[in-house]
Amino acid sequence: MVSRETEFGIGGAMVLASLIPIAIAIMGNFPTINPGLIVNFGVTGVVFGFLGFYMIGTALFRT
């Protein structure tokens, strides 16, 4: 079992780390539309973001 502070910190780091693949997908699609780049990087970033927010939520609302 992990302490609340550690889980909150890891969740926050995952949310921040999820911005990198999302930014790669957005900036890589600027000149041309490339759905493969959106799927490969964008979905990975969104999943990391959701996991990070889930970890933050469970750490905040744990009794």
Helices and strands as residue ranges (DSSP letters): H 4-28, H 35-37, I 38-42, H 43-60
